[in-house]
Amino acid sequence: MAYIDSYTIRQGKITLYRRDSEGSIHQSKSWYAKFKIPGEKPIRRSLKITDQSEAEIIAENLYFDLVQKSQRGLSLNSKHFSLVAKAYLNDFENKVKNDSHLPPKDQTYKQNRFSHKSHVINKFLIPYFGSKTLSDINDFDIDHYIENRNNYWITGDGSKQENITYKRDGRTVTRRKHRREMQQPNYNTVNKELTVLRQIFEYSRLKRLIQGQEIPTIKNLRKPKNTDGRKPGLSVNEVKHLTSTLHARYKAEKNPKHKRHLKLLLHYIAFMCLTGIRVSEAKNLIFNDCSIQKKGKKEYLKIYVHGKGKSRELIGLDESIIVLNKLRILHKENSEIHDWTFNEDMSLFLNQYGVKINSLANGLDRALKDAELLYNPHGTKRSAGAFRKYYITQALLIGEVNYFELAKQCGTSVNVIENYYASIDVTHTPERFIFKNALTGIYEEK
């Protein structure tokens, strides 16, 4: 493509020109500029303006900025964010493919991480930063992105969406927005997106597309203080909905390994709800810590737990005996399939190879998300600790256990139960607040 109307200013350091119509239907009237910076290759920029005098002013300003950057050792040919973000994503996808032949525990780059990054980049980062060059993105832009992201579902683009469409297993799925998609995102969600943004800038630095001093400051959001300190719990109906949703997923699962893991997760949820033990206590629990105690004709599950530097004995609800036996059966089946030996000194929660599972958080997050229970109405994320709160609340409402007995059972204080765990709505049990008093019968009609 040839240049027309070409001339130089600033002693030949800036060349202004327009392009001819070769290869195009219409002749472009916009001005372009070529800059000669000492020690650099020629740099071309579109000035995106048709007025010649204004084009000269813009070119002079650009030349000054380029000279300043060159003197500070900054990059002069910074790429657009959208191109670099897609290159980073493509690079990560190739690494996922290279790791795919390795056992899951040895994989550094995993498909689920790629899917998350792809979602963040294409849905949020590129729409916001896409038209900017990397070197033009500054601290102010990062702060403005966070503000924009917090308002995305409330007044931003997300507020205009009635349905959410996405790909799953090669299928296009359309659903109604979840409750969490109508409010400000959880701080941790935004922090994960900022982590992806940092990784894109680091990728750019390693590829020498940008200098280290050009990377803006990207700080994670602080965890907001919970004003009342209460942990998010689950109601009876929510626990039923969670287990039924997870059970439906278990029934539909075809992969034997995944199916066994879902069964273990169901037993884990049940055991936590039936005992009220802490997550750390469940992690330390072995089968020999659980024994049957008889009183008259009744059998009870006595459990010895230790965690947080303390230990105690407690009594599980009736069904906890059944769940314990189901866990034992599950592990024995796995031991026969994968050739390992089960014994009573093993953890209650083992994977299919007989290895103790330190955390079921990922599986639980997925289960809560499927049931639309991952966040409470205030946007606070639920975890396995919600089952302990469920147990304590139900013990007070239905079990008619007093605070002192419950504190002993749960290994905590009455004050902590009142301030952090108990979540009692008196309107759910109105009959408990109807009792005989001095005025009973006075207003009955004769």
Stockholm file with secondary structure:
# STOCKHOLM 1.0

chainA/1-446         MAYIDSYTIRQGKITLYRRDSEGSIHQSKSWYAKFKIPGEKPIRRSLKITDQSEAEIIAENLYFDLVQKSQRGLSLNSKHFSLVAKAYLNDFENKVKNDSHLPPKDQTYKQNRFSHKSHVINKFLIPYFGSKTLSDINDFDIDHYIENRNNYWITGDGSKQENITYKRDGRTVTRRKHRREMQQPNYNTVNKELTVLRQIFEYSRLKRLIQGQEIPTIKNLRKPKNTDGRKPGLSVNEVKHLTSTLHARYKAEKNPKHKRHLKLLLHYIAFMCLTGIRVSEAKNLIFNDCSIQKKGKKEYLKIYVHGKGKSRELIGLDESIIVLNKLRILHKENSEIHDWTFNEDMSLFLNQYGVKINSLANGLDRALKDAELLYNPHGTKRSAGAFRKYYITQALLIGEVNYFELAKQCGTSVNVIENYYASIDVTHTPERFIFKNALTGIYEEK
#=GR chainA/1-446 SS CCEEEEEEETTTTEEEEEECCTTSSSCCCCCEEEECCTTSCCEEEECCCCCHHHHHHHHHHHHHHHHHHHHTTCCSSCCBHHHHHHHHHHHHHHHHHHHTTSCGGGCSSCHHHHHHHHHHIIIIIHHHHTTSBGGGCCHHHHHHHHHHHHTTTTTSGGGGCSEEEEEETTEEEEEECCGGGGSCCCHHHHHHHHHHHHHHHHHHHHTTSSCGGGSCCCCCCCCCCCSSCCCCCCCHHHHHHHHHHHHHHHHHCCCHHHHHHHHHHHHHHHHHHHHCCCHHHHHHCBGGGEEEEEETTEEEEEEEEEETTEEEEEEECTHHHHHHHHHHHHHHHHHHHHTCCCCTTSBSSBCTTSCBCSCCHHHHHHHHHHTTCSBCTTSCBCCTHHHHHHHHHHHHHTSCCCHHHHHHHHTSCHHHIIIIICCCCGGGCGGGGCCCCTTTTTTCCC
#=GC SS_cons         CCEEEEEEETTTTEEEEEECCTTSSSCCCCCEEEECCTTSCCEEEECCCCCHHHHHHHHHHHHHHHHHHHHTTCCSSCCBHHHHHHHHHHHHHHHHHHHTTSCGGGCSSCHHHHHHHHHHIIIIIHHHHTTSBGGGCCHHHHHHHHHHHHTTTTTSGGGGCSEEEEEETTEEEEEECCGGGGSCCCHHHHHHHHHHHHHHHHHHHHTTSSCGGGSCCCCCCCCCCCSSCCCCCCCHHHHHHHHHHHHHHHHHCCCHHHHHHHHHHHHHHHHHHHHCCCHHHHHHCBGGGEEEEEETTEEEEEEEEEETTEEEEEEECTHHHHHHHHHHHHHHHHHHHHTCCCCTTSBSSBCTTSCBCSCCHHHHHHHHHHTTCSBCTTSCBCCTHHHHHHHHHHHHHTSCCCHHHHHHHHTSCHHHIIIIICCCCGGGCGGGGCCCCTTTTTTCCC
//
